[in-house]
Amino acid sequence: MPGWRQAFQPGDLAIALGLLTRLPLPMRAFPAPDSRPAAQAAWAYPLVGLVVAVAGVILACLLDGLGLPAPVQALFVIAVTVMLTGAMHEDGLADCADGFWGGWTRERRLEIMKDSQIGTYGVIALALTLILRWQLITLLIGAGALAAALIPAAMVSRAAMVWTMARLPHARDTGLSRQTGKPAPPALMGAVVIGSCAALFTAGWFATILVSVLLTLAMGLLARAKIAGQTGDVLGATQQIVEVGCLLSICAFTLS
């Protein structure tokens, strides 16, 4: 039991927020430097999703009070979530799209993914996911189900990141994912349990969990085939794809 209690520390949420968002947290919120591996805070990644999604829901409520239509609300919801995360997950999706389909060898794919410039595949991937998110969020706002969909989707998709971190080898010897390390089993289990519990409150919860598992596994298999492991970009792409999949599943059951 002491080992499990040590696996979940109050300062882990601050570590996770500092890593996955642009929120200006005070230094006193963080544990002492080098006192705890960053990867062991991964159990709190779904809670970061909760924070980001709640911000989007609150903004939508305020805009609804001003009488703005659902499509405009949805646009601002996406904007605030992107701002809070610094678009790091969207950047990972674009880099993976460019690298996975723009290079013929593992080395060339990793090189393309590290390039700061965006290519055709990246633009297409971003455009498709952003348009799909905007349309789904618009429909959910119209159905009065934004909170019941956006919050679980944000939490489940970040739990998927933790699974990928823990199960796939590092594709590079450097980079953010390598520096963060691999979550221990308690951190992985914590993230999965929190994400799964969030999904239980959705319409069609079983389908939502199934979709998230299948998409996470598919991204893992694709990353293994293309670059023999995971990077920070792969984690970001996994988050984006799983979130869209969850929103699509929840929307389908909500509107049916």
C-alpha positions in Angstrom: 0.0 0.0 0.0 2.7 2.6 0.7 4.1 2.0 -2.8 0.7 2.8 -4.3 0.2 5.9 -2.1 3.6 7.1 -3.2 2.5 6.6 -6.9 -0.2 9.2 -6.6 1.1 12.6 -5.3 -0.8 15.9 -5.0 1.9 17.7 -7.0 1.4 15.3 -10.0 -1.5 17.4 -11.3 0.8 20.5 -11.4 3.4 18.5 -13.2 0.8 17.3 -15.8 -0.7 20.8 -16.2 2.8 22.3 -16.7 3.7 19.7 -19.3 0.4 19.6 -21.3 -0.9 23.2 -21.0 0.2 26.8 -21.1 -1.4 27.7 -17.8 0.9 30.0 -15.7 1.2 27.9 -12.5 3.2 29.3 -9.5 6.5 27.5 -8.9 5.3 26.5 -5.4 2.7 24.3 -7.0 5.4 22.0 -8.3 7.4 19.4 -6.4 11.1 20.0 -5.9 13.1 19.5 -9.1 14.3 16.0 -9.7 12.3 14.7 -6.7 9.9 12.8 -8.9 10.1 11.5 -12.5 7.7 13.4 -14.7 6.3 10.2 -16.2 4.9 9.2 -12.8 2.5 12.1 -13.0 0.9 10.7 -16.2 -2.0 9.3 -14.2 -3.2 12.9 -13.9 -3.2 13.5 -17.7 -7.0 12.8 -17.8 -7.5 15.4 -15.2 -5.7 17.9 -17.4 -8.3 17.0 -20.1 -11.0 17.8 -17.5 -9.5 21.2 -16.8 -9.3 22.0 -20.6 -12.7 20.8 -21.4 -14.4 22.5 -18.5 -12.9 25.8 -19.7 -14.5 25.2 -23.1 -17.8 24.3 -21.6 -17.9 27.5 -19.4 -17.0 29.6 -22.4 -19.8 28.0 -24.4 -22.3 28.8 -21.6 -21.2 32.4 -21.5 -21.5 32.7 -25.3 -24.9 31.0 -25.2 -26.0 33.6 -22.7 -25.0 36.3 -25.2 -27.3 34.7 -27.8 -24.5 33.6 -30.1 -25.4 30.6 -32.4 -24.0 27.1 -31.9 -21.5 27.2 -34.8 -19.9 30.4 -33.3 -19.8 28.9 -29.8 -18.2 25.7 -31.2 -15.5 27.8 -32.9 -14.6 29.6 -29.7 -14.7 26.3 -27.7 -12.1 24.9 -30.1 -10.1 28.1 -29.9 -9.9 28.2 -26.1 -8.9 24.5 -25.9 -6.2 25.0 -28.5 -4.9 28.1 -26.6 -4.8 26.3 -23.3 -2.7 23.5 -24.7 -0.5 25.6 -27.0 -1.8 23.6 -29.9 0.8 20.9 -29.0 -1.5 18.0 -29.8 -2.5 19.5 -33.1 1.1 20.1 -33.9 1.8 16.4 -33.2 -1.0 15.3 -35.5 0.3 17.5 -38.3 3.9 16.3 -37.8 2.8 12.6 -37.8 0.8 13.1 -41.0 3.7 14.7 -42.7 6.3 12.2 -41.5 4.3 8.9 -41.7 3.3 9.6 -45.3 6.0 11.9 -46.5 9.0 9.7 -45.9 10.1 6.3 -47.2 12.4 5.2 -44.4 12.2 5.4 -40.6 15.0 7.9 -40.5 13.5 10.2 -43.1 10.1 10.1 -41.3 11.6 11.1 -38.0 13.5 13.8 -39.8 10.3 15.2 -41.4 8.5 15.0 -38.1 11.2 17.2 -36.5 10.9 19.8 -39.2 9.1 22.9 -38.0 7.5 23.5 -41.4 4.1 21.9 -42.1 3.5 20.0 -45.3 0.5 19.0 -47.4 -0.4 15.9 -45.3 -0.2 17.9 -42.1 -2.5 20.6 -43.5 -5.0 18.1 -44.7 -5.0 16.2 -41.3 -5.4 19.4 -39.3 -8.2 20.7 -41.6 -10.1 17.4 -41.5 -9.9 17.1 -37.7 -10.7 20.7 -37.0 -13.7 20.8 -39.3 -15.0 17.5 -37.8 -14.5 18.7 -34.3 -16.3 22.0 -35.1 -19.2 20.2 -36.7 -19.6 17.7 -33.8 -19.3 20.3 -31.1 -21.9 22.4 -33.0 -24.3 19.4 -33.0 -23.6 18.7 -29.3 -24.3 22.3 -28.3 -27.6 22.2 -30.2 -28.5 19.0 -28.3 -27.6 20.5 -25.0 -24.9 17.8 -24.5 -21.6 19.6 -24.8 -20.4 19.0 -21.2 -21.5 15.3 -21.3 -19.4 14.8 -24.5 -16.5 17.2 -24.4 -15.3 16.4 -20.9 -15.2 12.6 -21.2 -13.6 12.9 -24.7 -10.9 15.1 -23.4 -10.2 12.8 -20.5 -10.3 9.5 -22.4 -8.0 10.8 -25.1 -5.4 11.8 -22.6 -5.6 8.4 -21.0 -4.8 7.0 -24.4 -1.6 9.1 -24.4 -0.5 7.4 -21.2 -1.1 3.9 -22.7 0.9 4.8 -25.7 3.7 6.2 -23.5 3.8 3.0 -21.4 3.5 0.4 -24.1 5.5 1.7 -27.1 9.3 2.1 -27.1 10.9 5.5 -27.7 11.6 6.1 -31.3 14.2 8.7 -30.6 17.0 9.1 -28.1 16.0 12.8 -27.5 12.8 14.8 -27.4 10.0 15.6 -24.9 8.6 12.1 -24.7 12.1 10.6 -24.1 12.8 13.2 -21.4 9.5 12.5 -19.7 10.1 8.8 -19.6 7.8 5.8 -19.2 4.9 5.7 -16.7 5.1 3.0 -14.1 2.2 0.5 -13.9 0.3 2.4 -11.1 0.4 5.6 -13.2 -0.9 3.8 -16.3 -3.6 2.1 -14.3 -4.6 5.3 -12.7 -5.0 7.1 -16.1 -7.0 4.2 -17.5 -9.3 4.0 -14.6 -10.0 7.8 -14.5 -10.5 7.8 -18.3 -12.8 4.8 -18.2 -14.9 6.2 -15.3 -15.4 9.4 -17.3 -16.5 7.4 -20.3 -19.2 5.6 -18.2 -21.2 8.9 -18.0 -21.5 9.2 -21.8 -24.3 8.2 -24.1 -23.3 4.9 -25.6 -20.5 4.5 -23.1 -19.5 1.0 -24.2 -19.1 2.2 -27.8 -17.1 5.2 -26.7 -14.7 3.0 -24.8 -14.5 0.5 -27.6 -13.8 3.3 -30.2 -11.1 4.8 -28.0 -9.4 1.4 -27.5 -9.4 0.6 -31.2 -8.1 4.0 -32.2 -5.4 3.9 -29.6 -4.3 0.4 -30.7 -4.4 1.5 -34.4 -2.2 4.5 -33.7 0.2 2.3 -31.8 0.4 -0.2 -34.6 0.9 2.6 -37.2 3.6 4.2 -35.1 5.4 0.9 -34.7 5.2 0.3 -38.4 6.4 3.7 -39.5 9.0 4.8 -36.9 9.3 1.7 -34.6 8.0 3.5 -31.5 6.5 6.7 -30.1 7.5 10.3 -29.8 5.8 13.4 -28.4 4.2 13.9 -31.8 2.7 10.4 -31.8 1.2 11.1 -28.3 -0.3 14.3 -29.6 -1.7 12.6 -32.7 -3.2 9.9 -30.5 -4.9 12.4 -28.3 -6.4 14.2 -31.3 -7.6 11.1 -33.1 -9.1 9.5 -30.0 -10.8 12.7 -29.0 -12.5 13.0 -32.4 -13.5 9.4 -32.3 -15.1 9.8 -28.8 -16.9 12.9 -29.9 -18.2 11.1 -32.9 -19.4 8.1 -30.9 -21.1 10.2 -28.2 -22.7 12.5 -30.8 -24.1 9.5 -32.7 -25.8 8.1 -29.6 -26.9 11.5 -28.4 -28.7 12.4 -31.6 -30.1 8.9 -32.4 
